[in-house]
Amino acid sequence: MAEEAKQPAGDQPQLVIQKVYSKDLSFETPNSPQVFSQEWKPNVNLNIATDNADLGNDHYEVTVTVTVTAKVNDNTAFLVEVKQAGIFGIRGLEPDQLRQTLATYCPNILFPYAREVVSDIIIRGGFPQLNIAPVNFDALYMQQMQQAQQEGADSAVPVQ
């Protein structure tokens, strides 16, 4: 009876957020203080990437990396990179479901934290606030899957 109480109810999928944390943070203003005397019309470049690692025992680390570079007159005003990570306990999912969860659901949880860290560090660096729009990781995942299918289909077509 005691053993049954320790067992999860059935084979129900489970996802538990164990920890959310900033894994790495970098902020550079290579052209300060000169950049503060220039008219603030920056060219902003935003890159977002995700990664995950199997930690064993149904635990996974998922990392969302946000890199923002702002340039004014071809001079870098600031460069910020944030790696926001989380540890997730996940069990009871089929491999395809697990892959999708690690690529979509977990980054959707982490991204608001990364946005906040990026915005905060830019303000603390003396620059105007940067609001990063939400990202639809589900749509990105579907695009990647469609692209992979097309590439697979393209490589399967014999070249004449």
CNS distance restraints for C-alpha pairs under 8 A (distance, minus, plus):
assign (resid   1 and name CA) (resid   5 and name CA) 6.69 0.50 0.50
assign (resid   2 and name CA) (resid   6 and name CA) 6.76 0.50 0.50
assign (resid   3 and name CA) (resid   7 and name CA) 6.58 0.50 0.50
assign (resid   8 and name CA) (resid  12 and name CA) 7.77 0.50 0.50
assign (resid  11 and name CA) (resid  92 and name CA) 5.96 0.50 0.50
assign (resid  12 and name CA) (resid  92 and name CA) 6.05 0.50 0.50
assign (resid  13 and name CA) (resid  90 and name CA) 7.51 0.50 0.50
assign (resid  13 and name CA) (resid  91 and name CA) 5.69 0.50 0.50
assign (resid  13 and name CA) (resid  92 and name CA) 4.19 0.50 0.50
assign (resid  13 and name CA) (resid  93 and name CA) 5.76 0.50 0.50
assign (resid  14 and name CA) (resid  89 and name CA) 7.50 0.50 0.50
assign (resid  14 and name CA) (resid  90 and name CA) 5.54 0.50 0.50
assign (resid  14 and name CA) (resid  91 and name CA) 5.30 0.50 0.50
assign (resid  14 and name CA) (resid  92 and name CA) 6.34 0.50 0.50
assign (resid  15 and name CA) (resid  88 and name CA) 6.72 0.50 0.50
assign (resid  15 and name CA) (resid  89 and name CA) 5.51 0.50 0.50
assign (resid  15 and name CA) (resid  90 and name CA) 4.51 0.50 0.50
assign (resid  15 and name CA) (resid  91 and name CA) 6.76 0.50 0.50
assign (resid  16 and name CA) (resid  88 and name CA) 5.64 0.50 0.50
assign (resid  16 and name CA) (resid  89 and name CA) 4.90 0.50 0.50
assign (resid  16 and name CA) (resid  90 and name CA) 6.52 0.50 0.50
assign (resid  17 and name CA) (resid  86 and name CA) 7.38 0.50 0.50
assign (resid  17 and name CA) (resid  87 and name CA) 6.32 0.50 0.50
assign (resid  17 and name CA) (resid  88 and name CA) 4.70 0.50 0.50
assign (resid  17 and name CA) (resid  89 and name CA) 6.37 0.50 0.50
assign (resid  18 and name CA) (resid  86 and name CA) 7.31 0.50 0.50
assign (resid  18 and name CA) (resid  87 and name CA) 5.26 0.50 0.50
assign (resid  18 and name CA) (resid  88 and name CA) 5.39 0.50 0.50
assign (resid  18 and name CA) (resid  89 and name CA) 6.56 0.50 0.50
assign (resid  19 and name CA) (resid  86 and name CA) 5.31 0.50 0.50
assign (resid  19 and name CA) (resid  87 and name CA) 5.11 0.50 0.50
assign (resid  19 and name CA) (resid  88 and name CA) 7.21 0.50 0.50
assign (resid  20 and name CA) (resid  84 and name CA) 7.59 0.50 0.50
assign (resid  20 and name CA) (resid  85 and name CA) 5.87 0.50 0.50
assign (resid  20 and name CA) (resid  86 and name CA) 4.22 0.50 0.50
assign (resid  20 and name CA) (resid  87 and name CA) 6.61 0.50 0.50
assign (resid  20 and name CA) (resid 110 and name CA) 7.37 0.50 0.50
assign (resid  21 and name CA) (resid  84 and name CA) 6.03 0.50 0.50
assign (resid  21 and name CA) (resid  85 and name CA) 5.38 0.50 0.50
assign (resid  21 and name CA) (resid  86 and name CA) 6.03 0.50 0.50
assign (resid  22 and name CA) (resid  82 and name CA) 7.33 0.50 0.50
assign (resid  22 and name CA) (resid  83 and name CA) 6.05 0.50 0.50
assign (resid  22 and name CA) (resid  84 and name CA) 4.56 0.50 0.50
assign (resid  22 and name CA) (resid  85 and name CA) 5.97 0.50 0.50
assign (resid  22 and name CA) (resid 114 and name CA) 7.96 0.50 0.50
assign (resid  23 and name CA) (resid  82 and name CA) 7.75 0.50 0.50
assign (resid  23 and name CA) (resid  83 and name CA) 5.35 0.50 0.50
assign (resid  23 and name CA) (resid  84 and name CA) 5.68 0.50 0.50
assign (resid  23 and name CA) (resid  85 and name CA) 5.94 0.50 0.50
assign (resid  24 and name CA) (resid  81 and name CA) 7.81 0.50 0.50
assign (resid  24 and name CA) (resid  82 and name CA) 5.82 0.50 0.50
assign (resid  24 and name CA) (resid  83 and name CA) 4.96 0.50 0.50
assign (resid  24 and name CA) (resid  84 and name CA) 7.21 0.50 0.50
assign (resid  25 and name CA) (resid  80 and name CA) 7.54 0.50 0.50
assign (resid  25 and name CA) (resid  81 and name CA) 5.80 0.50 0.50
assign (resid  25 and name CA) (resid  82 and name CA) 4.66 0.50 0.50
assign (resid  25 and name CA) (resid  83 and name CA) 6.40 0.50 0.50
assign (resid  26 and name CA) (resid  79 and name CA) 7.80 0.50 0.50
assign (resid  26 and name CA) (resid  80 and name CA) 5.51 0.50 0.50
assign (resid  26 and name CA) (resid  81 and name CA) 5.12 0.50 0.50
assign (resid  26 and name CA) (resid  82 and name CA) 6.53 0.50 0.50
assign (resid  27 and name CA) (resid  78 and name CA) 7.12 0.50 0.50
assign (resid  27 and name CA) (resid  79 and name CA) 5.73 0.50 0.50
assign (resid  27 and name CA) (resid  80 and name CA) 4.44 0.50 0.50
assign (resid  27 and name CA) (resid  81 and name CA) 6.61 0.50 0.50
assign (resid  27 and name CA) (resid 121 and name CA) 7.40 0.50 0.50
assign (resid  28 and name CA) (resid  78 and name CA) 5.47 0.50 0.50
assign (resid  28 and name CA) (resid  79 and name CA) 5.17 0.50 0.50
assign (resid  28 and name CA) (resid  80 and name CA) 6.46 0.50 0.50
assign (resid  29 and name CA) (resid  76 and name CA) 7.24 0.50 0.50
assign (resid  29 and name CA) (resid  77 and name CA) 5.68 0.50 0.50
assign (resid  29 and name CA) (resid  78 and name CA) 4.46 0.50 0.50
assign (resid  29 and name CA) (resid  79 and name CA) 6.61 0.50 0.50
assign (resid  29 and name CA) (resid 125 and name CA) 7.91 0.50 0.50
assign (resid  30 and name CA) (resid  76 and name CA) 6.64 0.50 0.50
assign (resid  30 and name CA) (resid  77 and name CA) 6.84 0.50 0.50
assign (resid  30 and name CA) (resid  78 and name CA) 6.89 0.50 0.50
assign (resid  31 and name CA) (resid  35 and name CA) 5.71 0.50 0.50
assign (resid  31 and name CA) (resid  75 and name CA) 6.94 0.50 0.50
assign (resid  31 and name CA) (resid  76 and name CA) 6.42 0.50 0.50
assign (resid  31 and name CA) (resid  77 and name CA) 6.00 0.50 0.50
assign (resid  31 and name CA) (resid  78 and name CA) 7.98 0.50 0.50
assign (resid  32 and name CA) (resid  36 and name CA) 6.73 0.50 0.50
assign (resid  32 and name CA) (resid  77 and name CA) 7.20 0.50 0.50
assign (resid  33 and name CA) (resid  37 and name CA) 7.49 0.50 0.50
assign (resid  34 and name CA) (resid  38 and name CA) 7.17 0.50 0.50
assign (resid  35 and name CA) (resid  72 and name CA) 7.47 0.50 0.50
assign (resid  35 and name CA) (resid  75 and name CA) 7.91 0.50 0.50
assign (resid  35 and name CA) (resid  77 and name CA) 5.95 0.50 0.50
assign (resid  36 and name CA) (resid  40 and name CA) 7.92 0.50 0.50
assign (resid  38 and name CA) (resid  72 and name CA) 7.72 0.50 0.50
assign (resid  40 and name CA) (resid  72 and name CA) 7.04 0.50 0.50
assign (resid  41 and name CA) (resid  72 and name CA) 6.38 0.50 0.50
assign (resid  42 and name CA) (resid  70 and name CA) 5.72 0.50 0.50
assign (resid  42 and name CA) (resid  71 and name CA) 5.25 0.50 0.50
assign (resid  42 and name CA) (resid  72 and name CA) 4.79 0.50 0.50
assign (resid  42 and name CA) (resid  73 and name CA) 7.85 0.50 0.50
assign (resid  42 and name CA) (resid  77 and name CA) 7.99 0.50 0.50
assign (resid  43 and name CA) (resid  70 and name CA) 5.54 0.50 0.50
assign (resid  43 and name CA) (resid  71 and name CA) 5.13 0.50 0.50
assign (resid  43 and name CA) (resid  72 and name CA) 6.38 0.50 0.50
assign (resid  44 and name CA) (resid  68 and name CA) 6.91 0.50 0.50
assign (resid  44 and name CA) (resid  69 and name CA) 5.69 0.50 0.50
assign (resid  44 and name CA) (resid  70 and name CA) 4.38 0.50 0.50
assign (resid  44 and name CA) (resid  71 and name CA) 6.48 0.50 0.50
assign (resid  45 and name CA) (resid  68 and name CA) 5.67 0.50 0.50
assign (resid  45 and name CA) (resid  69 and name CA) 5.17 0.50 0.50
assign (resid  45 and name CA) (resid  70 and name CA) 6.39 0.50 0.50
assign (resid  46 and name CA) (resid  66 and name CA) 7.25 0.50 0.50
assign (resid  46 and name CA) (resid  67 and name CA) 5.80 0.50 0.50
assign (resid  46 and name CA) (resid  68 and name CA) 4.67 0.50 0.50
assign (resid  46 and name CA) (resid  69 and name CA) 6.68 0.50 0.50
assign (resid  47 and name CA) (resid  65 and name CA) 7.96 0.50 0.50
assign (resid  47 and name CA) (resid  66 and name CA) 5.85 0.50 0.50
assign (resid  47 and name CA) (resid  67 and name CA) 5.15 0.50 0.50
assign (resid  47 and name CA) (resid  68 and name CA) 6.54 0.50 0.50
assign (resid  48 and name CA) (resid  64 and name CA) 7.07 0.50 0.50
assign (resid  48 and name CA) (resid  65 and name CA) 5.61 0.50 0.50
assign (resid  48 and name CA) (resid  66 and name CA) 4.70 0.50 0.50
assign (resid  48 and name CA) (resid  67 and name CA) 6.48 0.50 0.50
assign (resid  49 and name CA) (resid  64 and name CA) 5.80 0.50 0.50
assign (resid  49 and name CA) (resid  65 and name CA) 5.12 0.50 0.50
assign (resid  49 and name CA) (resid  66 and name CA) 6.73 0.50 0.50
assign (resid  50 and name CA) (resid  62 and name CA) 7.23 0.50 0.50
assign (resid  50 and name CA) (resid  63 and name CA) 5.56 0.50 0.50
assign (resid  50 and name CA) (resid  64 and name CA) 4.53 0.50 0.50
assign (resid  50 and name CA) (resid  65 and name CA) 6.14 0.50 0.50
assign (resid  50 and name CA) (resid 103 and name CA) 7.22 0.50 0.50
assign (resid  50 and name CA) (resid 107 and name CA) 7.17 0.50 0.50
assign (resid  51 and name CA) (resid  62 and name CA) 5.77 0.50 0.50
assign (resid  51 and name CA) (resid  63 and name CA) 5.16 0.50 0.50
assign (resid  51 and name CA) (resid  64 and name CA) 6.63 0.50 0.50
assign (resid  51 and name CA) (resid 103 and name CA) 7.90 0.50 0.50
assign (resid  52 and name CA) (resid  60 and name CA) 6.77 0.50 0.50
assign (resid  52 and name CA) (resid  61 and name CA) 5.42 0.50 0.50
assign (resid  52 and name CA) (resid  62 and name CA) 4.24 0.50 0.50
assign (resid  52 and name CA) (resid  63 and name CA) 6.05 0.50 0.50
assign (resid  52 and name CA) (resid 102 and name CA) 6.89 0.50 0.50
assign (resid  53 and name CA) (resid  60 and name CA) 5.61 0.50 0.50
assign (resid  53 and name CA) (resid  61 and name CA) 5.18 0.50 0.50
assign (resid  53 and name CA) (resid  62 and name CA) 6.57 0.50 0.50
assign (resid  54 and name CA) (resid  58 and name CA) 7.70 0.50 0.50
assign (resid  54 and name CA) (resid  59 and name CA) 6.37 0.50 0.50
assign (resid  54 and name CA) (resid  60 and name CA) 4.65 0.50 0.50
assign (resid  54 and name CA) (resid  61 and name CA) 6.57 0.50 0.50
assign (resid  55 and name CA) (resid  59 and name CA) 5.25 0.50 0.50
assign (resid  55 and name CA) (resid  60 and name CA) 5.18 0.50 0.50
assign (resid  55 and name CA) (resid  61 and name CA) 6.72 0.50 0.50
assign (resid  56 and name CA) (resid  60 and name CA) 7.26 0.50 0.50
assign (resid  58 and name CA) (resid  89 and name CA) 5.69 0.50 0.50
assign (resid  58 and name CA) (resid  90 and name CA) 5.46 0.50 0.50
assign (resid  58 and name CA) (resid  91 and name CA) 5.81 0.50 0.50
assign (resid  59 and name CA) (resid  87 and name CA) 6.67 0.50 0.50
assign (resid  59 and name CA) (resid  88 and name CA) 5.55 0.50 0.50
assign (resid  59 and name CA) (resid  89 and name CA) 4.45 0.50 0.50
assign (resid  59 and name CA) (resid  90 and name CA) 6.13 0.50 0.50
assign (resid  60 and name CA) (resid  87 and name CA) 5.57 0.50 0.50
assign (resid  60 and name CA) (resid  88 and name CA) 5.26 0.50 0.50
assign (resid  60 and name CA) (resid  89 and name CA) 6.47 0.50 0.50
assign (resid  60 and name CA) (resid  90 and name CA) 7.39 0.50 0.50
assign (resid  61 and name CA) (resid  85 and name CA) 6.75 0.50 0.50
assign (resid  61 and name CA) (resid  86 and name CA) 5.56 0.50 0.50
assign (resid  61 and name CA) (resid  87 and name CA) 4.50 0.50 0.50
assign (resid  61 and name CA) (resid  88 and name CA) 6.36 0.50 0.50
assign (resid  62 and name CA) (resid  85 and name CA) 5.51 0.50 0.50
assign (resid  62 and name CA) (resid  86 and name CA) 5.45 0.50 0.50
assign (resid  62 and name CA) (resid  87 and name CA) 6.52 0.50 0.50
assign (resid  62 and name CA) (resid  88 and name CA) 7.65 0.50 0.50
assign (resid  62 and name CA) (resid 102 and name CA) 6.80 0.50 0.50
assign (resid  62 and name CA) (resid 106 and name CA) 6.75 0.50 0.50
assign (resid  62 and name CA) (resid 107 and name CA) 7.14 0.50 0.50
assign (resid  63 and name CA) (resid  83 and name CA) 6.24 0.50 0.50
assign (resid  63 and name CA) (resid  84 and name CA) 5.60 0.50 0.50
assign (resid  63 and name CA) (resid  85 and name CA) 4.20 0.50 0.50
assign (resid  63 and name CA) (resid  86 and name CA) 6.60 0.50 0.50
assign (resid  63 and name CA) (resid 107 and name CA) 7.37 0.50 0.50
assign (resid  63 and name CA) (resid 110 and name CA) 7.87 0.50 0.50
assign (resid  64 and name CA) (resid  82 and name CA) 7.99 0.50 0.50
assign (resid  64 and name CA) (resid  83 and name CA) 5.66 0.50 0.50
assign (resid  64 and name CA) (resid  84 and name CA) 5.28 0.50 0.50
assign (resid  64 and name CA) (resid  85 and name CA) 6.26 0.50 0.50
assign (resid  64 and name CA) (resid 107 and name CA) 6.23 0.50 0.50
assign (resid  64 and name CA) (resid 110 and name CA) 6.81 0.50 0.50
assign (resid  64 and name CA) (resid 111 and name CA) 6.71 0.50 0.50
assign (resid  64 and name CA) (resid 114 and name CA) 7.50 0.50 0.50
assign (resid  65 and name CA) (resid  81 and name CA) 6.98 0.50 0.50
assign (resid  65 and name CA) (resid  82 and name CA) 5.62 0.50 0.50
assign (resid  65 and name CA) (resid  83 and name CA) 4.39 0.50 0.50
assign (resid  65 and name CA) (resid  84 and name CA) 6.38 0.50 0.50
assign (resid  65 and name CA) (resid 114 and name CA) 7.90 0.50 0.50
assign (resid  66 and name CA) (resid  80 and name CA) 7.99 0.50 0.50
assign (resid  66 and name CA) (resid  81 and name CA) 5.63 0.50 0.50
assign (resid  66 and name CA) (resid  82 and name CA) 5.30 0.50 0.50
assign (resid  66 and name CA) (resid  83 and name CA) 6.55 0.50 0.50
assign (resid  66 and name CA) (resid 114 and name CA) 7.00 0.50 0.50
assign (resid  66 and name CA) (resid 118 and name CA) 7.90 0.50 0.50
assign (resid  67 and name CA) (resid  79 and name CA) 7.35 0.50 0.50
assign (resid  67 and name CA) (resid  80 and name CA) 5.70 0.50 0.50
assign (resid  67 and name CA) (resid  81 and name CA) 4.31 0.50 0.50
assign (resid  67 and name CA) (resid  82 and name CA) 6.54 0.50 0.50
assign (resid  68 and name CA) (resid  78 and name CA) 7.97 0.50 0.50
assign (resid  68 and name CA) (resid  79 and name CA) 5.76 0.50 0.50
assign (resid  68 and name CA) (resid  80 and name CA) 5.29 0.50 0.50
assign (resid  68 and name CA) (resid  81 and name CA) 6.44 0.50 0.50
assign (resid  69 and name CA) (resid  76 and name CA) 7.14 0.50 0.50
assign (resid  69 and name CA) (resid  77 and name CA) 7.70 0.50 0.50
assign (resid  69 and name CA) (resid  78 and name CA) 5.91 0.50 0.50
assign (resid  69 and name CA) (resid  79 and name CA) 4.50 0.50 0.50
assign (resid  69 and name CA) (resid  80 and name CA) 6.56 0.50 0.50
assign (resid  70 and name CA) (resid  76 and name CA) 5.94 0.50 0.50
assign (resid  70 and name CA) (resid  77 and name CA) 5.46 0.50 0.50
assign (resid  70 and name CA) (resid  78 and name CA) 5.44 0.50 0.50
assign (resid  70 and name CA) (resid  79 and name CA) 6.53 0.50 0.50
assign (resid  71 and name CA) (resid  75 and name CA) 5.20 0.50 0.50
assign (resid  71 and name CA) (resid  76 and name CA) 4.27 0.50 0.50
assign (resid  71 and name CA) (resid  77 and name CA) 5.13 0.50 0.50
assign (resid  71 and name CA) (resid  78 and name CA) 7.17 0.50 0.50
assign (resid  72 and name CA) (resid  76 and name CA) 6.41 0.50 0.50
assign (resid  72 and name CA) (resid  77 and name CA) 6.23 0.50 0.50
assign (resid  80 and name CA) (resid 118 and name CA) 7.00 0.50 0.50
assign (resid  80 and name CA) (resid 121 and name CA) 7.96 0.50 0.50
assign (resid  80 and name CA) (resid 122 and name CA) 7.73 0.50 0.50
assign (resid  81 and name CA) (resid 118 and name CA) 7.65 0.50 0.50
assign (resid  82 and name CA) (resid 114 and name CA) 6.52 0.50 0.50
assign (resid  82 and name CA) (resid 117 and name CA) 7.31 0.50 0.50
assign (resid  82 and name CA) (resid 118 and name CA) 6.74 0.50 0.50
assign (resid  83 and name CA) (resid 114 and name CA) 7.29 0.50 0.50
assign (resid  84 and name CA) (resid 110 and name CA) 6.46 0.50 0.50
assign (resid  84 and name CA) (resid 111 and name CA) 7.52 0.50 0.50
assign (resid  84 and name CA) (resid 113 and name CA) 7.04 0.50 0.50
assign (resid  84 and name CA) (resid 114 and name CA) 5.54 0.50 0.50
assign (resid  85 and name CA) (resid 110 and name CA) 6.74 0.50 0.50
assign (resid  86 and name CA) (resid 106 and name CA) 7.93 0.50 0.50
assign (resid  86 and name CA) (resid 110 and name CA) 7.02 0.50 0.50
assign (resid  88 and name CA) (resid 106 and name CA) 7.86 0.50 0.50
assign (resid  90 and name CA) (resid  98 and name CA) 7.93 0.50 0.50
assign (resid  93 and name CA) (resid  97 and name CA) 5.67 0.50 0.50
assign (resid  93 and name CA) (resid  98 and name CA) 5.53 0.50 0.50
assign (resid  94 and name CA) (resid  98 and name CA) 6.06 0.50 0.50
assign (resid  95 and name CA) (resid  99 and name CA) 6.11 0.50 0.50
assign (resid  96 and name CA) (resid 100 and name CA) 6.23 0.50 0.50
assign (resid  97 and name CA) (resid 101 and name CA) 6.04 0.50 0.50
assign (resid  98 and name CA) (resid 102 and name CA) 6.12 0.50 0.50
assign (resid  99 and name CA) (resid 103 and name CA) 6.20 0.50 0.50
assign (resid 100 and name CA) (resid 104 and name CA) 5.86 0.50 0.50
assign (resid 100 and name CA) (resid 105 and name CA) 7.54 0.50 0.50
assign (resid 100 and name CA) (resid 141 and name CA) 7.45 0.50 0.50
assign (resid 101 and name CA) (resid 105 and name CA) 4.92 0.50 0.50
assign (resid 101 and name CA) (resid 106 and name CA) 6.30 0.50 0.50
assign (resid 102 and name CA) (resid 106 and name CA) 5.48 0.50 0.50
assign (resid 102 and name CA) (resid 107 and name CA) 7.26 0.50 0.50
assign (resid 103 and name CA) (resid 107 and name CA) 6.49 0.50 0.50
assign (resid 103 and name CA) (resid 137 and name CA) 7.18 0.50 0.50
assign (resid 103 and name CA) (resid 138 and name CA) 7.91 0.50 0.50
assign (resid 103 and name CA) (resid 141 and name CA) 6.75 0.50 0.50
assign (resid 104 and name CA) (resid 108 and name CA) 6.06 0.50 0.50
assign (resid 104 and name CA) (resid 137 and name CA) 4.94 0.50 0.50
assign (resid 104 and name CA) (resid 138 and name CA) 5.24 0.50 0.50
assign (resid 104 and name CA) (resid 141 and name CA) 6.82 0.50 0.50
assign (resid 105 and name CA) (resid 109 and name CA) 6.52 0.50 0.50
assign (resid 105 and name CA) (resid 137 and name CA) 7.70 0.50 0.50
assign (resid 105 and name CA) (resid 138 and name CA) 7.74 0.50 0.50
assign (resid 106 and name CA) (resid 110 and name CA) 6.40 0.50 0.50
assign (resid 107 and name CA) (resid 111 and name CA) 5.76 0.50 0.50
assign (resid 107 and name CA) (resid 137 and name CA) 6.99 0.50 0.50
assign (resid 108 and name CA) (resid 112 and name CA) 7.54 0.50 0.50
assign (resid 108 and name CA) (resid 135 and name CA) 7.81 0.50 0.50
assign (resid 108 and name CA) (resid 136 and name CA) 7.61 0.50 0.50
assign (resid 108 and name CA) (resid 137 and name CA) 6.51 0.50 0.50
assign (resid 109 and name CA) (resid 113 and name CA) 7.96 0.50 0.50
assign (resid 110 and name CA) (resid 114 and name CA) 6.54 0.50 0.50
assign (resid 111 and name CA) (resid 115 and name CA) 6.14 0.50 0.50
assign (resid 111 and name CA) (resid 134 and name CA) 7.95 0.50 0.50
assign (resid 111 and name CA) (resid 135 and name CA) 7.87 0.50 0.50
assign (resid 112 and name CA) (resid 116 and name CA) 6.25 0.50 0.50
assign (resid 112 and name CA) (resid 134 and name CA) 7.80 0.50 0.50
assign (resid 113 and name CA) (resid 117 and name CA) 6.33 0.50 0.50
assign (resid 114 and name CA) (resid 118 and name CA) 6.16 0.50 0.50
assign (resid 115 and name CA) (resid 119 and name CA) 6.12 0.50 0.50
assign (resid 115 and name CA) (resid 131 and name CA) 7.73 0.50 0.50
assign (resid 115 and name CA) (resid 132 and name CA) 6.36 0.50 0.50
assign (resid 116 and name CA) (resid 120 and name CA) 6.01 0.50 0.50
assign (resid 117 and name CA) (resid 121 and name CA) 6.11 0.50 0.50
assign (resid 118 and name CA) (resid 122 and name CA) 6.23 0.50 0.50
assign (resid 118 and name CA) (resid 130 and name CA) 7.98 0.50 0.50
assign (resid 119 and name CA) (resid 123 and name CA) 6.34 0.50 0.50
assign (resid 119 and name CA) (resid 129 and name CA) 6.02 0.50 0.50
assign (resid 119 and name CA) (resid 130 and name CA) 5.57 0.50 0.50
assign (resid 119 and name CA) (resid 131 and name CA) 6.68 0.50 0.50
assign (resid 120 and name CA) (resid 124 and name CA) 6.17 0.50 0.50
assign (resid 120 and name CA) (resid 129 and name CA) 7.82 0.50 0.50
assign (resid 121 and name CA) (resid 125 and name CA) 6.04 0.50 0.50
assign (resid 122 and name CA) (resid 126 and name CA) 6.73 0.50 0.50
assign (resid 122 and name CA) (resid 127 and name CA) 5.69 0.50 0.50
assign (resid 122 and name CA) (resid 128 and name CA) 7.21 0.50 0.50
assign (resid 122 and name CA) (resid 129 and name CA) 6.57 0.50 0.50
assign (resid 122 and name CA) (resid 130 and name CA) 7.26 0.50 0.50
assign (resid 123 and name CA) (resid 127 and name CA) 5.15 0.50 0.50
assign (resid 123 and name CA) (resid 128 and name CA) 5.93 0.50 0.50
assign (resid 123 and name CA) (resid 129 and name CA) 5.57 0.50 0.50
assign (resid 136 and name CA) (resid 140 and name CA) 6.51 0.50 0.50
assign (resid 137 and name CA) (resid 141 and name CA) 6.03 0.50 0.50
assign (resid 138 and name CA) (resid 142 and name CA) 6.29 0.50 0.50
assign (resid 139 and name CA) (resid 143 and name CA) 6.20 0.50 0.50
assign (resid 140 and name CA) (resid 144 and name CA) 6.21 0.50 0.50
assign (resid 141 and name CA) (resid 145 and name CA) 6.18 0.50 0.50
assign (resid 142 and name CA) (resid 146 and name CA) 6.12 0.50 0.50
assign (resid 143 and name CA) (resid 147 and name CA) 6.04 0.50 0.50
assign (resid 144 and name CA) (resid 148 and name CA) 6.06 0.50 0.50
assign (resid 145 and name CA) (resid 149 and name CA) 6.17 0.50 0.50
assign (resid 146 and name CA) (resid 150 and name CA) 6.15 0.50 0.50
assign (resid 147 and name CA) (resid 151 and name CA) 6.08 0.50 0.50
assign (resid 148 and name CA) (resid 152 and name CA) 6.02 0.50 0.50
assign (resid 149 and name CA) (resid 153 and name CA) 6.05 0.50 0.50
assign (resid 150 and name CA) (resid 154 and name CA) 5.91 0.50 0.50
assign (resid 151 and name CA) (resid 155 and name CA) 6.09 0.50 0.50
assign (resid 152 and name CA) (resid 156 and name CA) 6.22 0.50 0.50
assign (resid 153 and name CA) (resid 157 and name CA) 6.46 0.50 0.50
